[in-house]
Amino acid sequence: MTKEIIRTDKAPMPAGSYSQAVRCGDTLYVAGTCPFELGSKRVLHPGDTAAQTKLVLEYMQAILEAAGSSMERVLKVTAFLDNLDNFAAYDREYARFFPVDPPARSTVEIGKFPPGMCVEIECVATL
């Protein structure tokens, strides 16, 4: 199987040497997506877990759609939060994107993000 690199200008471009997403066969791997302003590395909605979660999931949805997938086809999500005390705010927004049969999920607290950043989310989906 060959891999295909997925790119869209509707989500932040990678900040390092990685791709927004990689397709291999019928599986799509979406890299950690952050609440950056498009075209810059400026963190949007600093300190606001709910607003950042909504934005990141909108970006993730755009990446999935660019690959021919959708939120309904997400199998596994890994989320990184700056503080698990903000889990409820994150989970409320998250649930709006996965109202029925949500994917498997892991949520991890991260010790250090760029200033103002609260959340980063990655996923695996089918096509």
KEDREN-900432 format. One line per 3 residues: number of its first residue (from 1); their letters; for each residue x, y, z of N, C-alpha, C. Coordinates in pm, 1 decimal. Example, Ala and Ser with C-alpha at 12.3 -4.5 7.8 and 13.67 -1.06 7.14 Angstrom:
<sites>
1	AS	1319.0,-569.0,780.0,1230.0,-450.0,780.0,1320.0,-330.0,780.0; 1285.0,-225.0,708.0,1367.0,-106.0,714.0,1290.0,3.0,787.0 .
</sites>
This chain:
<sites>
1	MTK	84.1,-118.9,0.0,0.0,0.0,0.0,87.9,124.2,0.0; 42.9,224.8,-69.8,115.9,350.5,-70.4,47.1,450.2,21.2; 123.9,544.2,68.3,64.3,647.3,152.8,41.8,772.9,71.2 .
4	EII	-62.8,845.1,108.0,-98.2,970.5,42.5,-101.1,1079.3,148.6; -32.4,1189.1,123.1,-31.5,1301.9,215.6,-154.0,1388.3,188.6; -225.4,1423.5,295.3,-346.1,1505.6,285.9,-312.7,1645.0,338.3 .
7	RTD	-352.2,1747.1,261.6,-331.4,1886.2,301.0,-458.0,1966.3,271.4; -486.2,2060.8,358.4,-593.6,2156.5,332.0,-555.4,2290.2,393.0; -594.2,2397.4,326.8,-568.5,2530.3,381.9,-678.5,2572.6,479.0 .
10	KAP	-771.9,2480.9,507.9,-879.5,2508.3,602.6,-843.5,2465.8,744.8; -718.3,2426.9,764.3,-665.8,2389.9,896.2,-521.3,2437.9,901.4; -467.8,2458.1,1021.8,-330.3,2506.9,1032.6,-230.0,2413.4,964.6 .
13	MPA	-133.2,2473.3,898.5,-25.1,2396.1,838.4,65.3,2342.8,949.8; 131.1,2231.2,926.6,218.7,2174.9,1028.4,326.4,2273.3,1074.7; 354.6,2268.0,1204.3,455.6,2355.5,1263.8,593.9,2291.2,1258.2 .
16	GSY	601.3,2168.3,1211.6,728.3,2096.8,1204.2,727.8,2001.8,1086.9; 812.2,1900.3,1095.1,824.7,1805.0,983.6,726.5,1688.9,1000.3; 601.1,1718.3,974.7,493.5,1619.0,974.5,383.8,1667.5,880.8 .
19	SQA	288.7,1581.5,849.7,177.6,1614.6,760.6,50.2,1634.1,841.6; -43.7,1710.9,788.7,-173.3,1726.1,854.6,-239.7,1590.5,870.6; -230.2,1508.2,765.9,-288.4,1373.9,770.1,-219.8,1286.8,666.0 .
22	VRC	-226.5,1157.9,690.1,-172.4,1059.3,597.0,-277.6,951.4,576.5; -302.8,922.2,448.8,-395.2,814.8,413.1,-313.4,694.1,370.3; -350.7,578.4,419.7,-290.5,452.5,377.7,-405.0,352.4,364.6 .
25	GDT	-431.8,310.7,242.6,-547.4,223.6,220.7,-674.3,298.3,255.9; -757.6,236.6,336.6,-882.8,298.9,379.0,-873.3,361.3,517.1; -750.9,384.4,564.5,-731.0,442.4,696.9,-666.9,579.8,683.9 .
28	LYV	-715.2,672.7,764.9,-663.9,808.5,766.9,-612.4,839.5,906.8; -491.1,890.0,913.4,-427.7,928.9,1039.4,-414.6,1080.4,1039.7; -487.4,1147.0,1127.4,-483.8,1292.8,1136.2,-391.4,1331.6,1250.9 .
31	AGT	-292.2,1413.5,1219.3,-194.5,1457.2,1319.3,-260.0,1546.5,1424.7; -190.1,1565.6,1534.2,-237.5,1656.8,1637.7,-268.5,1792.8,1577.2; -391.1,1838.1,1598.4,-438.7,1964.1,1543.4,-453.7,2063.9,1657.0 .
34	CPF	-404.0,2184.3,1635.9,-396.7,2285.3,1741.3,-483.2,2406.9,1708.4; -513.9,2488.5,1808.4,-600.1,2605.5,1787.4,-524.0,2727.9,1738.0; -446.8,2710.6,1630.5,-369.5,2821.2,1575.2,-451.2,2896.3,1471.8 .
37	ELG	-426.1,3024.6,1462.3,-484.7,3106.1,1357.4,-430.5,3056.0,1223.2; -517.0,3044.1,1123.5,-471.5,2999.8,992.3,-366.5,3096.6,939.2; -257.8,3041.2,889.9,-151.0,3122.8,834.7,-52.1,3177.1,936.0 .
40	SKR	-70.2,3143.1,1063.5,24.6,3188.7,1165.6,31.8,3084.3,1276.3; 114.0,3109.3,1371.4,125.2,3019.1,1487.2,62.7,3082.8,1611.7; -20.0,3185.9,1590.1,-85.5,3253.6,1701.5,-197.9,3165.6,1755.7 .
43	VLH	-197.4,3145.8,1887.9,-301.0,3066.6,1954.0,-428.7,3149.5,1961.7; -538.6,3094.1,1910.6,-668.6,3160.6,1917.9,-739.7,3121.3,2047.3; -820.1,3209.5,2099.5,-898.0,3187.2,2222.5,-807.4,3144.2,2338.8 .
46	PGD	-700.9,3219.7,2367.7,-607.8,3178.6,2473.1,-678.8,3150.0,2605.5; -646.0,3033.2,2662.4,-699.8,2994.9,2791.9,-843.0,2945.7,2792.1; -909.8,2941.2,2678.9,-1051.2,2901.5,2671.6,-1061.0,2759.9,2613.8 .
49	TAA	-1069.2,2661.6,2701.7,-1071.2,2521.1,2660.4,-1188.0,2489.5,2567.9; -1307.0,2538.4,2599.5,-1424.8,2508.1,2518.4,-1410.4,2566.3,2377.8; -1372.9,2693.1,2366.7,-1360.4,2757.0,2235.1,-1249.3,2691.6,2153.2 .
52	QTK	-1139.1,2656.7,2217.3,-1030.3,2590.9,2145.5,-1069.9,2451.2,2099.7; -1142.8,2378.7,2182.3,-1188.5,2244.9,2144.5,-1277.9,2253.2,2021.3; -1372.0,2345.4,2021.2,-1461.8,2363.4,1906.6,-1380.8,2395.5,1780.7 .
55	LVL	-1287.5,2487.8,1791.3,-1206.0,2527.2,1676.4,-1121.6,2411.3,1624.8; -1056.8,2340.3,1714.7,-971.7,2227.7,1674.8,-1054.9,2120.0,1606.1; -1172.9,2090.7,1658.0,-1257.5,1989.7,1594.5,-1309.9,2037.1,1458.8 .
58	EYM	-1332.1,2166.2,1443.1,-1369.2,2219.5,1311.1,-1253.0,2201.8,1213.2; -1131.6,2229.4,1258.7,-1013.9,2207.0,1174.5,-1000.1,2058.7,1139.1; -1018.0,1972.3,1239.2,-1006.6,1828.8,1216.2,-1111.8,1783.8,1114.5 .
61	QAI	-1231.8,1836.2,1125.1,-1338.3,1803.5,1030.6,-1298.4,1844.1,888.8; -1235.5,1959.1,873.4,-1190.5,2004.7,741.5,-1084.1,1911.7,684.1; -994.2,1865.1,767.9,-891.2,1771.4,722.8,-955.2,1639.7,679.9 .
64	LEA	-1047.2,1589.4,760.3,-1116.6,1465.2,726.3,-1188.9,1478.9,592.8; -1259.2,1589.5,574.0,-1333.3,1610.8,449.8,-1239.6,1623.9,330.4; -1123.7,1685.8,348.2,-1026.6,1697.4,239.4,-977.6,1560.5,194.2 .
67	AGS	-982.1,1463.3,285.4,-938.2,1327.1,253.7,-1053.2,1239.1,204.7; -1175.1,1291.5,209.0,-1291.2,1211.8,168.0,-1353.1,1134.1,282.7; -1328.2,1177.5,404.9,-1384.5,1112.0,522.6,-1476.6,1209.9,594.4 .
70	SME	-1513.1,1177.6,718.9,-1602.8,1264.0,795.7,-1589.9,1230.9,944.4; -1650.4,1314.8,1025.1,-1648.3,1292.3,1170.4,-1717.0,1159.3,1205.9; -1815.4,1119.5,1127.9,-1886.8,994.5,1154.7,-1797.4,871.7,1134.6 .
73	RVL	-1687.1,889.1,1065.1,-1597.3,777.6,1035.7,-1474.2,774.1,1126.6; -1472.3,861.3,1225.9,-1360.5,862.6,1320.7,-1370.8,741.0,1412.2; -1261.5,667.6,1421.1,-1255.5,546.6,1503.8,-1195.8,572.0,1641.3 .
76	KVT	-1092.4,654.8,1645.7,-1016.9,676.0,1769.5,-969.5,819.8,1776.0; -983.4,880.6,1891.9,-938.1,1016.8,1917.0,-842.0,1014.1,2035.3; -735.5,1088.7,2023.5,-647.6,1113.9,2137.5,-643.8,1264.9,2155.4 .
79	AFL	-678.0,1308.8,2275.5,-680.8,1451.9,2306.5,-579.6,1481.6,2416.1; -516.3,1596.0,2401.3,-417.4,1641.8,2498.3,-467.6,1773.7,2555.5; -483.6,1779.0,2687.4,-531.3,1899.8,2754.4,-421.0,1956.1,2842.6 .
82	DNL	-421.8,2086.8,2858.2,-322.5,2148.1,2946.4,-354.6,2121.3,3092.7; -483.2,2094.7,3122.5,-525.3,2074.9,3260.7,-652.6,1990.0,3261.6; -645.4,1873.0,3321.4,-763.2,1785.5,3324.1,-877.9,1842.8,3407.5 .
85	DNF	-850.8,1947.4,3485.0,-959.6,2014.8,3555.5,-1056.7,2079.4,3456.7; -1013.3,2098.7,3332.6,-1098.0,2157.9,3228.5,-1163.9,2052.0,3140.1; -1161.7,1927.2,3184.3,-1217.1,1817.7,3105.1,-1364.7,1838.7,3071.7 .
88	AAY	-1443.5,1886.1,3166.8,-1588.2,1902.2,3143.1,-1614.6,2001.1,3029.7; -1542.1,2112.0,3024.5,-1560.2,2210.9,2917.6,-1520.7,2149.9,2782.8; -1411.4,2077.4,2782.6,-1366.4,2007.7,2661.3,-1470.4,1904.4,2617.8 .
91	DRE	-1518.2,1824.1,2710.9,-1609.1,1714.7,2678.6,-1743.8,1764.8,2625.6; -1792.0,1877.3,2677.3,-1919.1,1933.8,2627.5,-1909.0,1968.6,2479.4; -1801.5,2035.2,2440.0,-1783.5,2070.5,2298.4,-1760.8,1945.8,2213.2 .
94	YAR	-1679.0,1856.3,2263.8,-1647.6,1732.0,2193.8,-1775.6,1654.9,2162.0; -1864.8,1644.0,2260.0,-1988.7,1567.3,2243.3,-2076.7,1623.5,2131.8; -2066.8,1752.1,2104.4,-2146.0,1812.4,1996.3,-2100.4,1763.1,1859.3 .
97	FFP	-1975.1,1725.3,1847.4,-1921.8,1676.6,1719.7,-1942.9,1525.9,1702.0; -1968.6,1456.6,1812.7,-1988.7,1311.0,1808.9,-2115.0,1276.2,1888.3; -2233.6,1321.1,1841.3,-2356.3,1302.2,1919.0,-2406.3,1157.7,1924.0 .
100	VDP	-2368.1,1076.3,1825.3,-2415.5,937.9,1819.0,-2295.4,846.1,1798.8; -2290.2,736.6,1872.2,-2183.4,637.7,1857.6,-2045.0,701.7,1852.6; -2004.4,770.6,1958.6,-1874.6,838.0,1956.6,-1759.1,738.9,1943.3 .
103	PAR	-1645.9,787.6,1890.9,-1529.5,699.9,1874.1,-1465.2,666.0,2008.4; -1376.0,569.1,2005.2,-1293.0,541.9,2122.2,-1208.7,667.3,2146.3; -1171.2,690.0,2272.9,-1099.0,813.7,2302.8,-1007.2,796.3,2422.9 .
106	STV	-893.7,862.9,2414.1,-803.1,878.1,2528.1,-780.9,1026.9,2546.9; -772.2,1069.9,2671.6,-746.4,1210.9,2702.1,-631.5,1216.0,2801.5; -532.2,1297.0,2769.4,-410.0,1302.7,2847.8,-380.2,1447.2,2885.9 .
109	EIG	-333.6,1469.0,3008.2,-289.4,1602.1,3049.2,-144.0,1621.3,3007.5; -117.0,1736.7,2947.0,17.0,1770.7,2899.6,76.0,1876.4,2992.5; 200.5,1861.1,3025.8,265.7,1953.7,3117.8,295.6,2090.4,3059.2 .
112	KFP	320.8,2097.6,2929.2,358.5,2226.3,2872.2,312.8,2237.1,2726.9; 236.6,2341.5,2701.1,192.3,2379.5,2567.2,244.9,2521.0,2541.1; 233.4,2569.9,2417.9,261.9,2711.4,2395.6,169.5,2796.2,2484.2 .
115	PGM	211.7,2914.9,2524.7,127.9,2998.8,2612.4,-13.5,3017.5,2557.0; -112.4,2996.1,2642.3,-252.5,3014.5,2606.5,-318.8,2894.6,2542.8; -239.7,2795.6,2500.0,-296.9,2677.6,2434.1,-346.9,2578.5,2538.6 .
118	CVE	-468.4,2528.3,2516.9,-531.9,2436.4,2611.7,-551.2,2296.7,2557.8; -556.9,2280.3,2424.9,-597.5,2151.6,2368.9,-530.0,2125.0,2234.7; -502.3,1997.5,2211.3,-455.9,1945.7,2082.4,-525.2,1811.2,2064.4 .
121	IEC	-572.5,1783.3,1942.7,-647.8,1660.0,1919.2,-599.2,1593.0,1791.1; -585.0,1459.9,1797.0,-551.6,1378.8,1679.4,-654.3,1267.8,1667.7; -661.1,1207.4,1549.2,-756.6,1097.9,1534.0,-713.6,1000.2,1424.2 .
124	VAT	-780.7,885.0,1425.6,-770.1,784.6,1321.2,-912.5,763.1,1270.0; -926.2,761.2,1136.8,-1059.0,746.5,1076.6,-1052.4,651.8,956.8; -1168.1,609.3,911.4,-1177.5,531.3,789.3,-1226.2,622.0,677.4 .
127	L	-1213.2,571.1,555.5,-1259.4,648.0,439.6,-1385.6,585.1,383.1 .
</sites>
